[in-house]
């Protein structure tokens, strides 16, 4: 499935089996998977890095995905090529930091932190936070081990980036 043109349904919330991601698997290592996400309208919706252990099902070649493929094609979707290094979790954090990408970091307890990674040190992520209106909202330090999910370049975060003052 990795680096193919095969769309997948990625299920990682066993409490809500109606909720799932759709996307292309970009990279996999022993602990994480990175995928290029597709919105419900068939548009590019950023990149996500989630723990492998959180995935309980991966579907492909379904009727739903066949319809999604048609939407993707109608949007003239072009896959982006990003070269992530071996340790995917650390690699995506480095990429987000070096490219000054607005990102969302979801903690193990469900906390959502939105902002720009200013530093990665002592196994911590230092994030310059922004609020829902795109305004600066302080600095947060979170241990990397407490991060559950990382996303960037999603439609929502791109909207927020425009609002930044």
C-alpha positions, 0 to 999 in steps of 0.5 A: 500500500505504501507509495502506491496510487491505492486509496485507503480507508484508515480506521483508528478510532475503535469507539467510532467506526463510522469515522475514518481517514481516506488517503494514500499511504506515504511512509511506514515504519515500526511505530508510525504511518504517514498518509496524504489525506483526502477530504470528503470532497476529493481534495488534498487535505494535508498529511497525517502521522499516526501510530501504527498501533492505533490502526485497527482496520485498513480498507481498499478497493471499496465502493466508497473509495471508487467514488472518492477516486472519481472525485479526486480525478475531477479535482485534478489532484496531484500527489505531493512528494515529500521525502520523510527519513527513517524515523517517521515521527521525528522526521515529520516534526523536523519537516514541519519545523524546517518548512514553517508549516502550521500544524496540529498536534494531538496529545494522548489525552485528546488535547489539540495544539495548533501552531508552528514548531519553533524547536525540537529539544530534549525529546520535547516539541516547543510550539508557538500556538495560534488560536481559532482566529489565527492569532498568536496564543502563547508557547506550549512545550509537550513531550514527544512521547505524549503526542498521539497525532500530527497533521499539517497542510490540511484545508482547515490549517491552511485557512488559519494560516491566511488569518494569521496576523 
